[in-house]
Amino acid sequence: MTEHTRPARKPARPYFSSGPCAKPPVWTPEKLNTDSLGRSHRARIGKARLAYCIDLMREVLGLPDTHRIGIVPGSDTGAFEMAMWTMLGARGVTTLAWESFGEGWVTDAVKQLKLEPTVMRADYGQLPDLDKVDWSDDVLFTWNGTTSGVRVPDGEWIPDDREGLSFADATSAVFAYDIPWDKIDVATFSWQKVLGGEGAHGVLILGPRAVERLESYTPAWPLPKVFRLTKGGKLTEGVFKGETINTPSMLAVEDAILSLEWAKEIGGLEGMKARCNANAEALEKIVAERSWLSHLAEDKGIRSKTSVCLSVEGADTDFIKKFAALLEAEGAAYDVAGYRDAPPGLRIWCGATVDAADVEALGPWLDWAWASLKA
């Protein structure tokens, strides 16, 4: 194939963005339930749909009754910062950072909350030594680093007898991996990742130890209204029953419900994981067959199955921009350039809403873009 020969077949749905991500393959706007639109989220129908969304998330995730789940403002960022602002400061803090969002939580802890955390860092493509984490501290980490393509291997490094709380930014991990919920005190995510939902709304999951912290500890700093989870020293239970802190988009809620109902139809969490695995394996094959392409995360045991980050031989930022622009102009792949703070490379979303056939069809187009730019 010369640089001028375009592949015969394009991905049917060339949506490989790592957030917001591809819609479920069955998605059409006509399938959205619109009965709650134009109604108050405090009305019976609004509360019912919000509660139904929460129930669906619990069911598909296999979340135990010990953990509460609520819809909060500000996407995953808002949910994680809500947890930080309301619970940190009671004991020491350790933050793990191996990509840009983990570094963001370091910045919040140091510059905004004025804490003095222990910071454990690793370069892009690697993990810190998890065996050296001090669990007498509260520990903040990303389960799956969306901008580096590196994930924790499992939850075995989190001890059952930990003194501190575990805070997991799990936004590109939920619905893709088995999360050991007994190891997780706080988890956050947004619908826009593996569910292919919309942004602006976050999801906050609290285990019993996190609730105990909220009810027994008052931070030294003021809390804005959208972060307040207690009243009179008790958890505001309504937040976890669909009584949101502020006004949600019921259209976004209905969109999430559609995705969750689809997830149930394909077999729930097991079906979602299977699709992620198939997509990651299809991309793995593409990389293995090309000498100029490699994984940023060399260790397969910590390599993401959702936000897969790739290195391109000799590529700088300008080359990657041109590479991604060529694919977009052809309608072959959208939004595949790596994150701006990451090493120059490609980032291909392999979450459950992507079809493996589309990942497979991407390979020849990567060859075409590579050859075109090298000509």
C-alpha positions in Angstrom: 0.0 0.0 0.0 1.4 3.4 -1.0 0.7 6.6 0.8 -2.0 7.4 -1.7 -3.9 4.1 -1.4 -6.8 4.5 1.0 -8.2 1.3 2.6 -11.4 0.1 1.1 -13.3 -0.2 4.4 -13.7 2.4 7.2 -14.8 1.8 10.7 -18.7 1.9 10.7 -18.5 4.1 13.8 -15.2 5.8 13.9 -15.7 7.2 17.5 -12.5 6.5 19.5 -12.5 9.5 21.8 -11.6 8.8 25.4 -14.2 11.1 26.7 -17.0 11.7 25.9 -16.9 8.3 24.4 -18.8 6.4 21.7 -22.5 6.0 22.2 -23.8 2.4 22.6 -24.2 0.8 19.2 -28.0 0.7 19.7 -28.2 4.4 20.5 -30.6 6.8 18.7 -32.2 9.9 20.0 -35.6 8.5 19.4 -35.0 5.8 22.0 -34.6 8.3 24.8 -37.5 8.4 27.2 -38.6 12.1 27.3 -41.4 11.9 29.8 -39.3 13.6 32.5 -38.1 16.4 30.3 -39.6 19.8 31.1 -40.6 18.5 34.5 -39.1 19.3 37.9 -36.4 16.8 39.1 -38.2 17.1 42.4 -41.5 15.9 40.9 -42.5 12.3 41.4 -41.4 11.4 37.9 -38.1 13.1 38.2 -37.3 11.4 41.5 -38.4 8.1 40.1 -36.1 8.3 37.0 -33.1 9.4 39.1 -33.7 6.5 41.5 -34.1 4.1 38.6 -30.8 5.3 37.2 -29.1 4.7 40.6 -30.7 1.2 40.8 -29.5 0.3 37.3 -25.9 1.4 38.1 -25.9 -0.7 41.3 -27.3 -3.7 39.4 -24.8 -3.5 36.5 -21.8 -2.8 38.7 -22.8 -5.5 41.2 -22.4 -2.9 43.9 -23.2 -4.4 47.4 -25.8 -2.9 49.7 -23.0 -1.8 52.0 -22.1 1.0 49.5 -24.2 4.0 48.7 -24.3 5.5 45.2 -25.4 9.1 44.3 -25.5 11.4 41.3 -23.5 14.6 41.9 -22.5 17.8 39.9 -19.3 18.3 38.0 -18.6 15.0 36.2 -15.9 12.7 37.7 -13.8 15.7 38.7 -16.6 17.2 40.8 -17.3 13.8 42.4 -13.7 13.2 43.4 -13.1 16.8 44.6 -16.3 16.5 46.7 -14.8 13.5 48.3 -11.5 15.2 48.9 -12.9 18.4 50.3 -15.3 16.6 52.7 -13.1 13.8 54.0 -9.4 14.6 53.8 -7.6 16.2 56.7 -8.6 13.7 59.4 -5.3 11.8 59.0 -2.2 11.8 56.7 -2.7 11.6 53.0 -0.8 9.7 50.3 -1.4 10.5 46.6 -0.4 8.3 43.7 0.3 10.0 40.4 1.3 8.4 37.2 -0.7 10.5 34.7 -2.3 14.0 34.5 -5.4 13.4 36.5 -3.5 11.8 39.4 -1.3 14.9 39.3 -4.5 17.0 39.5 -5.4 15.5 42.8 -1.9 16.2 44.1 -2.3 19.8 43.1 -5.7 20.0 44.9 -4.3 18.4 48.1 -1.2 20.6 48.2 -2.3 24.0 46.8 -6.0 24.1 47.6 -6.4 22.1 50.8 -2.9 23.0 52.1 -2.2 19.5 53.1 1.3 17.9 53.1 0.7 14.6 51.3 3.2 11.9 50.6 3.4 11.9 46.8 4.3 8.7 45.0 5.0 9.3 41.3 5.8 7.2 38.3 6.5 8.2 34.7 3.9 7.8 32.0 3.6 4.1 31.1 4.5 2.9 34.6 3.1 2.5 38.2 4.6 3.5 41.5 5.6 0.7 43.8 2.2 -0.2 45.3 3.7 -2.3 48.0 5.2 0.8 49.6 1.9 2.6 50.1 1.4 3.6 53.7 -2.2 2.6 54.5 -2.2 4.5 57.8 -2.9 7.4 55.5 -5.9 8.1 53.3 -4.8 7.0 49.8 -5.8 8.7 46.5 -5.3 6.9 43.2 -6.7 6.5 39.7 -7.8 2.9 39.0 -7.2 3.3 35.3 -5.1 6.3 34.2 -7.0 7.6 31.2 -4.1 9.7 29.9 -1.4 7.2 30.3 -3.1 3.9 29.6 -1.9 2.4 32.9 -4.1 0.8 35.5 -3.6 -0.9 38.8 -3.4 -4.7 38.3 -6.1 -5.5 40.8 -7.1 -4.6 44.4 -4.8 -7.1 46.2 -2.4 -4.2 47.2 -5.2 -2.6 49.3 -5.2 -4.3 52.7 -8.4 -5.3 54.4 -7.2 -3.9 57.7 -6.2 -0.5 56.3 -6.5 2.4 58.7 -6.9 5.1 56.1 -9.6 5.4 53.4 -9.1 4.3 49.8 -10.2 6.9 47.3 -10.4 5.5 43.7 -10.9 7.7 40.7 -12.5 4.9 38.7 -14.0 6.8 35.8 -12.4 4.8 33.0 -12.4 1.6 35.0 -16.0 0.9 36.1 -18.0 -1.3 33.7 -14.7 -2.6 32.3 -13.0 -4.4 35.2 -14.0 -6.3 38.3 -13.8 -3.8 41.2 -13.4 -5.4 44.6 -15.8 -3.1 46.4 -14.8 -4.3 49.9 -11.4 -2.7 49.1 -12.9 0.6 48.1 -14.1 3.3 50.5 -14.7 6.0 47.9 -15.1 5.7 44.2 -16.1 8.2 41.5 -16.9 8.1 37.8 -18.9 9.8 35.1 -21.3 8.4 32.6 -19.3 9.7 29.6 -16.7 7.0 29.7 -17.4 3.2 29.5 -21.2 3.8 29.4 -20.9 6.3 26.5 -23.1 8.8 28.3 -23.0 12.5 28.6 -20.7 14.7 30.7 -21.3 17.2 33.5 -22.7 14.7 36.0 -20.6 12.6 38.4 -21.3 9.5 40.4 -20.1 9.2 44.0 -19.9 5.8 45.7 -19.4 5.6 49.4 -18.6 2.6 51.5 -19.5 2.4 55.2 -16.1 3.6 56.4 -16.4 6.7 54.2 -19.9 7.4 55.7 -18.4 7.0 59.2 -15.7 9.6 58.3 -18.3 12.1 57.0 -20.4 11.8 60.1 -17.5 12.0 62.6 -15.2 14.6 61.0 -15.6 18.3 60.1 -13.0 19.7 57.7 -11.1 22.9 58.7 -12.1 24.6 55.5 -15.5 25.9 54.3 -17.5 23.7 52.0 -19.5 25.1 49.1 -23.1 24.0 48.8 -22.5 21.5 46.0 -19.9 19.6 48.2 -22.1 19.3 51.3 -23.0 15.7 52.1 -24.1 15.9 55.7 -26.5 17.9 57.8 -26.4 18.1 61.6 -23.6 15.6 61.6 -25.6 12.9 59.6 -25.3 11.8 56.0 -27.8 13.4 53.7 -29.3 10.1 52.6 -31.5 11.7 50.0 -28.5 12.3 47.7 -28.2 8.6 47.4 -31.8 8.1 46.6 -32.1 10.5 43.7 -32.6 13.8 45.6 -29.7 15.5 43.9 -27.8 18.4 45.5 -28.6 20.7 42.6 -30.6 20.5 39.3 -29.5 17.7 37.0 -30.1 17.4 33.3 -32.9 14.9 33.0 -31.9 14.5 29.4 -28.5 13.3 30.5 -30.1 11.0 33.1 -32.3 9.5 30.4 -29.3 9.0 28.2 -27.5 7.2 31.0 -30.6 5.0 31.6 -30.6 4.0 27.9 -26.9 3.0 28.2 -27.5 1.0 31.4 -30.5 -0.8 30.0 -28.3 -1.8 27.0 -25.6 -3.0 29.3 -28.2 -5.2 31.0 -29.3 -6.6 27.6 -25.8 -7.7 26.7 -25.2 -9.5 30.0 -24.5 -6.8 32.5 -21.0 -6.3 33.8 -19.7 -9.6 32.2 -21.0 -8.5 28.8 -19.4 -5.1 29.2 -16.1 -6.6 30.2 -16.2 -9.0 27.3 -16.6 -6.2 24.8 -13.7 -4.2 26.4 -11.5 -7.3 26.2 -12.4 -8.0 22.6 -11.6 -4.4 21.6 -8.3 -4.3 23.5 -7.3 -7.6 22.0 -8.1 -6.4 18.5 -5.9 -3.3 19.1 -3.2 -5.5 20.6 -3.0 -7.4 17.3 -2.7 -4.2 15.3 0.2 -3.0 17.5 2.0 -6.4 17.4 1.9 -6.4 13.6 3.5 -2.9 13.2 7.1 -2.2 14.1 6.5 1.6 14.3 3.7 1.3 16.8 4.0 0.3 20.5 2.2 0.5 23.8 3.1 3.3 26.2 2.5 0.8 29.0 5.0 -2.0 28.1 3.8 -4.2 31.0 0.6 -5.9 29.8 -0.4 -6.6 33.5 -0.9 -2.9 34.1 -2.0 -1.9 30.6 -5.5 -0.3 30.2 -8.2 -2.2 28.4 -10.2 1.0 27.8 -7.9 4.1 27.3 -5.1 2.4 25.3 -2.2 4.8 24.7 0.3 4.1 21.9 3.7 5.4 21.0 4.5 6.2 17.4 8.1 5.8 16.3 9.9 9.1 16.0 6.7 11.1 16.5 6.5 14.6 18.1 3.4 16.6 19.0 3.2 18.1 15.5 3.4 14.7 13.8 0.6 13.3 16.0 -1.7 16.3 15.3 -1.2 15.8 11.6 -1.7 12.0 12.0 -5.0 12.4 13.9 -6.2 15.2 11.5 -5.7 12.9 8.4 -7.8 10.2 10.0 -10.5 12.7 11.0 -10.6 14.3 7.5 -11.2 10.8 6.0 -13.9 9.9 8.6 -11.8 6.9 9.6 -11.2 7.8 13.2 -12.1 10.7 15.5 -10.2 12.1 18.4 -7.3 9.7 18.6 -4.4 12.1 19.5 -3.0 11.5 22.9 -3.8 13.8 25.9 -2.0 17.1 25.7 0.1 16.5 28.9 1.1 13.0 27.9 4.1 12.0 25.7 3.2 12.4 22.0 1.2 9.4 20.8 -2.2 8.0 20.0 -5.0 7.1 22.4 -7.6 4.7 21.2 -10.7 4.1 23.3 -11.6 0.4 23.6 -14.5 0.7 26.0 -17.6 -1.4 25.7 -19.5 0.9 23.5 -16.9 0.5 20.7 -17.3 -2.5 18.3 -14.3 -4.8 17.8 -14.9 -4.8 14.1 -14.3 -1.0 14.0 -11.1 -1.4 15.9 -10.0 -4.1 13.4 -10.9 -1.8 10.5 -8.7 1.0 12.0 -5.5 -0.9 11.4 -5.1 -0.2 7.7 -6.0 3.4 8.2 -3.2 3.8 10.8 -0.9 2.4 8.1 -2.2 4.8 5.5 -1.8 7.9 7.8 1.7 6.7 8.8 2.8 6.1 5.1 1.2 9.4 4.0 3.1 11.5 6.6 6.4 9.6 6.0 6.3 10.1 2.2 
